[in-house]
Amino acid sequence: MTQENEKITEETQKESTTYELPPVTFEEFIFNLYNVATINLGYRDPESGKIMRNLPMAKHTIDTISMLEEKTKGNLTAPESNLIGNLLYELRMNYLRALNQPQNEPENDVKKEENTEEKEQKDES
């Protein structure tokens, strides 16, 4: 082992003693992929207020989860199978919504909040 590799190993050991990582499970792995896909489907940039999306990456992540579902078919517990099926359904529906929504258009919830605020301001006038 080189000195550089030894140093990296020592640093990794120091870091791992500061907090305990959760156990590696199939569910955690799928939830991590789900979170990546969800972020890529769109989030509001706090500085610009614009919705940031990466739909090709979201689709790639959804396809990855789908591939895992296919490759693990028959080897999953019922809860694992239900989890992956439900998350895929939700991601696919959100992907279709994102495809049909203009890039900079606010999401429905934000529109409703803005309309409510506008109405309240008019009522106060």
C-alpha positions in Angstrom: 0.0 0.0 0.0 1.4 3.4 -0.9 1.7 6.2 1.6 -1.1 8.1 -0.1 -3.5 5.1 0.2 -2.5 4.7 3.8 -3.3 8.4 4.5 -6.7 8.1 2.8 -7.5 4.9 4.8 -6.6 6.7 8.1 -8.8 9.7 7.2 -11.7 7.4 6.3 -11.4 5.6 9.6 -11.3 8.9 11.5 -14.4 10.1 9.6 -16.3 6.9 10.2 -15.8 7.1 13.9 -17.5 10.4 14.1 -20.9 9.0 13.2 -22.5 5.7 12.4 -23.8 5.0 8.9 -27.1 3.2 8.5 -27.0 -0.4 7.5 -26.9 -1.1 3.7 -30.3 -2.5 2.7 -32.1 -2.9 -0.6 -34.8 -0.4 0.6 -32.2 2.3 1.4 -30.5 1.8 -1.9 -33.8 2.2 -3.8 -34.7 5.2 -1.7 -31.4 6.8 -2.6 -32.1 6.3 -6.3 -35.7 7.6 -5.7 -34.3 10.8 -4.1 -31.9 11.3 -7.1 -34.7 11.0 -9.5 -37.0 13.3 -7.5 -34.3 16.0 -7.4 -33.8 15.7 -11.1 -37.5 16.0 -11.8 -37.4 19.5 -10.4 -36.7 21.7 -7.5 -37.0 25.4 -7.0 -33.7 27.3 -6.9 -33.8 29.5 -3.8 -31.8 32.3 -5.4 -33.5 32.6 -8.8 -36.9 31.1 -7.9 -36.7 29.0 -11.2 -37.5 25.4 -11.3 -34.3 23.4 -12.0 -34.7 20.1 -13.9 -32.6 17.5 -15.5 -35.3 15.3 -17.1 -32.8 13.0 -19.1 -31.0 12.2 -15.8 -34.4 11.7 -14.1 -35.4 9.2 -16.8 -32.1 7.4 -16.6 -32.5 7.0 -12.8 -36.1 5.8 -13.3 -34.9 3.3 -15.9 -32.2 2.1 -13.5 -34.8 1.4 -10.8 -36.9 -0.4 -13.4 -33.9 -2.5 -14.4 -33.3 -3.4 -10.8 -37.0 -4.4 -10.4 -36.7 -6.7 -13.5 -33.4 -8.2 -12.5 -34.5 -8.9 -8.9 -37.9 -10.3 -9.8 -38.6 -13.4 -7.7 -35.8 -12.6 -5.2 -37.5 -9.8 -3.3 -39.7 -9.9 -0.2 -43.2 -8.8 -0.7 -42.5 -5.4 1.1 -39.5 -4.8 -1.1 -41.4 -5.7 -4.3 -44.3 -3.4 -3.2 -41.8 -0.6 -2.4 -40.1 -0.6 -5.7 -43.3 -0.9 -7.6 -45.0 2.0 -5.8 -41.9 4.2 -6.1 -41.6 3.5 -9.8 -45.3 4.4 -10.3 -44.9 7.7 -8.5 -41.7 8.6 -10.3 -43.2 7.8 -13.7 -46.3 9.9 -13.0 -44.2 12.8 -11.8 -41.9 12.4 -14.9 -44.9 12.7 -17.2 -46.1 15.8 -15.3 -42.7 17.4 -15.6 -42.5 16.6 -19.3 -45.8 18.5 -19.8 -44.8 21.5 -17.7 -42.8 24.4 -19.1 -39.3 24.7 -17.6 -39.8 28.0 -15.7 -43.5 27.7 -14.9 -44.2 27.4 -11.2 -45.5 24.2 -9.9 -49.3 24.0 -9.1 -48.8 24.4 -5.3 -46.7 27.5 -5.7 -49.3 29.0 -8.2 -52.1 28.4 -5.6 -50.1 30.1 -2.9 -49.3 33.0 -5.1 -53.0 33.3 -6.1 -54.1 33.1 -2.5 -51.6 35.9 -1.5 -52.8 38.1 -4.4 -56.5 37.6 -3.4 -55.6 38.5 0.2 -53.8 41.6 -0.9 -56.8 42.7 -3.0 -59.2 42.1 -0.2 -57.1 44.2 2.1 -57.2 47.1 -0.4 
